[in-house]
Amino acid sequence: MIRPGHLTLIIASLVLAQCATQQAQTPQPTSAAAQAPRGGLPQIINVSAYDPKERQREGRGYSEHDVSALRANGATALIARAGKGGNLDTKCANFLASADRAGLLPGVYYRLQNHVDAVAQADQFVDRAQALARSRDWQAPALLLCGDFDAQSRMSDITRFMDRVESRTGVVPVAYLENSGHLKILLSGADEATKAKLRRMPYWLALYSHESGADPRYPQFPPPVHPRGLLNQYNVWNNWAIWQYGGVDWQNGGSRAKVYHHGTHRFSPYFGDMDRPLERNVFNGSHAQLQAFWRQHGLAL
């Protein structure tokens, strides 16, 4: 297990011998999607209707109808946006079907926004996830469920969304949090009962730069910022489950890869030989542990 006081991320080309999240157990792989393409921390790609981004160099491409190049470059899973603020994503179903054909574990996330009731958004998310689960014969074992909480979210919205998803599906979703000063103040200042409730959701950490989480109100200022630092700032979770180390900014009419590249955590701007930037993550555990995590926090398929 990666100890809270000594977090060391080994870049995905190295084999991680012992690593576990606080949520996952170790099962035996049981499906085609369970077979890891190579050793190292499992790589997860997340997509939305904005993907794929524009081509920027020579290399392999992909579309919502064919993500085999992502699998060939070492991806283990793909999480697609199901909706945002009351609107469903148009490419979600195609991305998930192509991911399953390629042997990638499928997942969905919903971008919660403040202008729409949190329970209504949770209902839309669950309805969509359940329809997707019934839409085909899957080779994957489960469809991961994730909530992406707006930088200005209210605590009641976060907990109501979580409760509604769990009450309707029996699944506690994963929590994706932006590096928001508002969220850090909100969560770190919560009472212990609320923090215990939040900890039931595994933490999907967003950190694309060693400077992007810097905040003079919190430890680890000035930079560099690392995952342990964000854990300290939120003061809720003992560890992280997924780290989004690669994002994409829109600048001057085009997309630009924004990837963590500091100290021992020096990730490439591009994913393997892909010809465009991607939103990329690593899972804090082995490939077998990823399977257990997917089953525990996903709809059975």
Protein Blocks (a to p, Z undefined) as FASTA:
>chain_A
ZZfklcccddfkbccfbdcdfkbccdddfbfklpcfbgcjdddddddfkbccddfbecdd
ddfkbcklmmmnopabdcddfbgehiacfklmmmmmmmmmnopacdddddddfkbcfklm
mmmmmmmmmmmmmmpccfbfbdcddddddfkbcfklmmmmmmmmmmmnopacdddddddf
klmmmmmmpcfklmmmmmmpccddddfbfklmgcfkbghiacdddfklmmmmnomafbdf
bdcfbdcddeehiacdddddehjlcccfbghjafbdcdddddebdfklmmmmmmmmcccZ
Z
